[in-house]
Every structure is written in C-alpha cells, then in structure tokens.
Amino acid sequence: MLSALKGNLATAPILVLVVYVSSGWETIEETLNLGAAGSLAKPFDLDELLSHAQRALTATDRPRAE
C-alpha cells in the first residue's frame, strides 16, 4: 500500500508514519526505503508521536519556488 501511495504523483507528498507492534529491522528499513517519513513502535506515548510527526514535517519543510 505504501509503494502505491508513494508511486502516485497525486499522493506521493503525503507523509506516512508507520506504527508497528513488533517487527524486524528489515521490515522497518523497507518501509523507510519505500518512502515512510518514520516508524514508531507500539506502545508509544503522545509526546513520542508528536516528536516523530514534527521531525517528519520539519524534514519536508522547504521553501517553495515561485
């Protein structure tokens, strides 16, 4: 699903944070390589989620060409 989202010009700019219960490093690395803005292991608290979201938004916050 992530590769389809990122492969479509209309939806590619959407930021995706992947939340998982338990996964191996290979799976996490694969989702990041497919374009996920980050990953977060459950259980997590609100501050951790907000921190990940802020980093993702900051990383994509670039000046736009006029």
JOCOR-V740147 format. One record per residue. N is the residue number from 1. RES is the residue in one small letter. PHI is phi in whole degrees, 0 to 359 (none if undefined). NEAR is the number of other C-alpha atoms within 10 Angstrom. Layout:
[[N | RES | PHI | NEAR] [N | RES | PHI | NEAR]]
This chain:
[[1 | m | none | 6] [2 | l | 296 | 14] [3 | s | 295 | 13] [4 | a | 293 | 10] [5 | l | 298 | 16] [6 | k | 285 | 18] [7 | g | 276 | 13] [8 | n | 258 | 10] [9 | l | 303 | 8] [10 | a | 287 | 9] [11 | t | 250 | 11] [12 | a | 304 | 15] [13 | p | 289 | 12] [14 | i | 294 | 12] [15 | l | 281 | 16] [16 | v | 236 | 19] [17 | l | 253 | 18] [18 | v | 268 | 15] [19 | v | 250 | 15] [20 | y | 224 | 13] [21 | v | 275 | 8] [22 | s | 203 | 11] [23 | s | 203 | 9] [24 | g | 280 | 7] [25 | w | 302 | 8] [26 | e | 299 | 9] [27 | t | 293 | 12] [28 | i | 297 | 20] [29 | e | 298 | 13] [30 | e | 297 | 11] [31 | t | 294 | 18] [32 | l | 293 | 17] [33 | n | 294 | 11] [34 | l | 281 | 15] [35 | g | 118 | 19] [36 | a | 296 | 20] [37 | a | 285 | 20] [38 | g | 175 | 18] [39 | s | 222 | 17] [40 | l | 217 | 15] [41 | a | 270 | 14] [42 | k | 277 | 10] [43 | p | 282 | 9] [44 | f | 223 | 10] [45 | d | 256 | 8] [46 | l | 300 | 8] [47 | d | 299 | 9] [48 | e | 294 | 12] [49 | l | 297 | 15] [50 | l | 297 | 11] [51 | s | 297 | 11] [52 | h | 297 | 17] [53 | a | 295 | 17] [54 | q | 296 | 12] [55 | r | 298 | 13] [56 | a | 296 | 17] [57 | l | 292 | 13] [58 | t | 294 | 10] [59 | a | 296 | 10] [60 | t | 259 | 12] [61 | d | 276 | 9] [62 | r | 239 | 8] [63 | p | 300 | 6] [64 | r | 266 | 5] [65 | a | 288 | 4] [66 | e | 276 | 3]]
